[in-house]
């Protein structure tokens, strides 16, 4: 119940924080080239793509 109350009490802050994370991840994904499919950079890029909501047909191929 404490978690629900926290979310309700801080919904404006949570929404603005999540929006900032998605916007930053979208900018990073748009400005960086897609790395090769091996190594830590490719794994990090997949996380950034997921945070930027680049899934399915929205992904740059």
N, C-alpha and C positions, 0 to 999 in steps of 0.2 A: 504494500500500500504506500510505503514511503516513496518508492520509485515513481508511481503514478502521480503522487502529489508534487514531486519534484518536477516532473515533465509539465504538468499543468501550470505550476507556478513560474516556470522558466521557459515557456514555449517560445516567446519572442527571441530570446537569446539563442535557444537551440536551433530555431529555424534560420536565423541569420548566420550562425556558425556553420551549419550544414550547407547553406547557400554559398558561403565563402569557400568552403572546401571543394565543392563541385566546380565553382568558377575557376579556382586556382588549378585544379587538376585538368580542366578543359583547356586552359591556356598552356599548361605544360605539355599536354598530349598534342596540341595543335602545333606547337613550336619545335618539338623535338622529332627527329626522324625515328622511324621504327627500327629498333636494333635487331641484330641477328637473333635467331631463335635459341641461342644458347647463352649461358652465363647469367650473372646476377642482374645485369642491365635489362635483359628481356623480361625477367621475372618482375622487376620493379616497374617496368613499363606496363605490364599486364595489370598490376595493382592500380597504377595511375589511370589507365583506361577504364577500369571498373569504377573508380571514384568519380571519373568524369562522365559516367553514364554512357560511355561509348561501347554499346553492346549490339550484337546482331548486325543489322545493315547499317548502323551508324558508325561502325568501325572503318578506319581508313585501311584499305587493302592495297 
